[in-house]
Amino acid sequence: MAQTKTGPTAQDPAEAARIEEEVTYLAKRHRISPAIVREIIRRIGSAERSAVEREIRKGMARR
């Protein structure tokens, strides 16, 4: 069975800018790389701040 990957959904520039601001804020607040925050958002499928912070705390607890 062949699997196809769909590209990222089209976002308006204002939404993309808001997400990048959230990424920057969370990266500075938790002292982690913005790339890690983006990976968490991609993995959980949500850019909701509370969900991302919950995943960051889980990861910090593992260290």
C-alpha positions in Angstrom: 0.0 0.0 0.0 1.5 3.3 -1.1 1.5 6.2 1.3 1.5 9.8 0.1 2.5 12.7 2.2 0.4 15.8 1.7 2.2 19.2 1.9 1.6 21.7 4.6 -1.8 23.3 4.5 -2.0 26.8 3.1 -1.9 29.4 5.9 -2.5 33.1 5.8 0.5 35.2 6.7 -1.1 36.6 9.8 -1.6 33.1 11.2 1.9 32.0 10.4 3.3 35.1 12.1 1.2 34.4 15.2 2.5 30.9 15.4 6.1 32.1 15.0 5.6 34.6 17.8 4.3 31.8 20.0 7.3 29.6 19.1 9.7 32.4 20.0 8.0 33.2 23.2 7.9 29.5 24.4 11.5 29.0 23.4 12.7 31.9 25.4 10.4 31.1 28.4 11.6 27.5 28.6 15.1 28.1 27.4 15.0 25.6 24.6 15.6 25.9 20.9 12.8 27.2 18.6 13.3 24.1 16.5 12.3 22.0 19.4 9.1 24.0 19.9 8.3 23.6 16.2 8.9 19.9 16.4 6.6 19.6 19.4 3.9 21.5 17.6 4.3 19.3 14.5 4.2 16.1 16.6 1.1 16.9 18.7 -0.6 18.6 15.8 -1.6 21.7 17.8 -0.1 25.1 18.4 -2.1 25.7 21.5 0.2 27.1 24.2 -1.0 25.0 27.1 -0.7 21.7 25.1 2.9 22.7 24.0 3.9 23.6 27.5 2.6 20.3 28.8 4.7 18.4 26.3 7.8 20.6 27.2 7.3 19.8 30.9 7.0 16.1 30.1 10.2 16.2 28.1 12.0 18.1 30.9 10.9 15.5 33.4 12.6 12.8 31.4 16.0 14.5 31.6 
